[in-house]
């Protein structure tokens, strides 16, 4: 049990009265702080779990994007080979523009 400190209080009536003072926080305040701390701890745990789920989802999306980019590059490469093999075919300007970066970048406007 906590020891209370005692001091004299000079009231308005001029008579001194004895008042108990306690420098430590009350039990109610301590309990409230512990409850709030537990609540914040649980919120942090939930946030960390959600972050982990989102991190895994982001990794899967990144892998999917890399696979799609690889497929796109393969199709573009196959398209360039088909265009080069058929001399009288219509040339897609986007495909031909991606293959001649070196020659176009050396020219200045």
C-alpha positions as CSV (number, residue, x, y, z in Angstrom):
1,X,0.0,0.0,0.0
2,X,1.2,3.5,-0.8
3,X,2.3,5.9,1.9
4,X,0.5,9.2,1.7
5,X,2.4,12.4,2.5
6,X,0.7,14.8,4.8
7,X,0.9,18.6,4.8
8,X,-0.8,21.4,6.6
9,X,-3.3,23.4,4.5
10,X,-4.1,26.9,5.7
11,X,-7.7,27.3,4.7
12,X,-9.8,30.4,4.4
13,X,-10.9,30.2,8.0
14,X,-7.4,30.6,9.3
15,X,-7.4,27.2,10.8
16,X,-5.0,24.6,9.5
17,X,-6.3,21.3,8.2
18,X,-4.3,18.2,7.3
19,X,-4.5,17.2,3.7
20,X,-3.1,14.0,2.1
21,X,-1.1,14.5,-1.1
22,X,0.2,11.7,-3.3
23,X,3.0,12.5,-5.8
24,X,2.4,9.2,-7.7
25,X,-0.3,8.9,-10.4
26,X,-3.6,7.5,-9.2
27,X,-4.5,3.9,-9.7
28,X,-7.3,4.9,-12.1
29,X,-4.9,7.0,-14.2
30,X,-2.4,4.2,-14.3
31,X,-5.0,1.7,-15.3
32,X,-6.3,4.1,-18.0
33,X,-2.8,4.5,-19.4
34,X,-2.2,0.7,-19.5
35,X,-5.5,0.3,-21.3
36,X,-4.6,2.9,-23.9
37,X,-1.2,1.4,-24.3
38,X,-2.7,-2.0,-24.9
39,X,-5.1,-0.6,-27.4
40,X,-2.3,1.2,-29.3
41,X,-0.2,-2.0,-29.2
42,X,-3.0,-3.9,-30.8
43,X,-3.5,-1.3,-33.5
44,X,0.2,-1.4,-34.3
45,X,0.1,-5.2,-34.6
46,X,-2.9,-4.9,-37.0
47,X,-1.1,-2.3,-39.1
48,X,2.1,-4.4,-39.3
49,X,0.0,-7.4,-40.4
50,X,-1.7,-5.3,-43.1
51,X,1.7,-3.9,-44.2
52,X,3.0,-7.5,-44.6
53,X,-0.1,-8.4,-46.7
54,X,0.4,-5.4,-48.9
55,X,4.1,-6.1,-49.3
56,X,3.4,-9.6,-50.5
57,X,0.7,-8.3,-52.9
58,X,3.2,-5.7,-54.2
59,X,5.8,-8.4,-54.8
60,X,3.3,-10.5,-56.8
61,X,2.2,-7.6,-58.9
62,X,5.8,-6.7,-59.6
63,X,6.5,-10.3,-60.7
64,X,3.4,-10.2,-62.9
65,X,4.5,-6.9,-64.4
66,X,8.0,-8.3,-65.1
67,X,6.4,-11.3,-66.9
68,X,4.1,-9.2,-69.0
69,X,7.0,-6.9,-69.9
70,X,9.1,-9.9,-71.0
71,X,6.2,-11.1,-73.1
72,X,5.8,-7.7,-74.7
73,X,9.5,-7.5,-75.5
74,X,9.4,-11.0,-77.1
75,X,6.4,-10.0,-79.2
76,X,8.1,-6.8,-80.3
77,X,11.2,-8.7,-81.2
78,X,9.2,-11.2,-83.2
79,X,7.3,-8.4,-84.9
80,X,10.6,-6.7,-85.9
81,X,11.9,-10.0,-87.3
82,X,8.7,-10.5,-89.3
83,X,8.9,-7.0,-90.7
84,X,12.5,-7.5,-91.7
85,X,11.8,-10.8,-93.4
86,X,9.0,-9.5,-95.7
87,X,10.3,-6.6,-97.9
88,X,6.9,-5.3,-99.2
89,X,4.9,-5.3,-95.9
90,X,3.6,-2.3,-94.1
91,X,6.0,-1.1,-91.5
92,X,4.7,-0.1,-88.1
93,X,6.3,3.2,-87.2
94,X,6.3,2.4,-83.5
95,X,8.3,-0.8,-84.0
96,X,10.8,0.8,-86.4
97,X,11.2,3.8,-84.1
98,X,12.2,1.5,-81.2
99,X,14.9,-0.3,-83.1
100,X,16.8,2.8,-84.5
101,X,17.5,4.7,-81.3
102,X,21.3,4.9,-82.0
103,X,20.9,6.5,-85.4
104,X,18.2,9.0,-84.4
105,X,19.9,10.1,-81.2
106,X,23.1,11.1,-83.1
107,X,21.1,13.7,-85.2
108,X,20.6,17.1,-83.7
109,X,17.4,19.1,-84.5
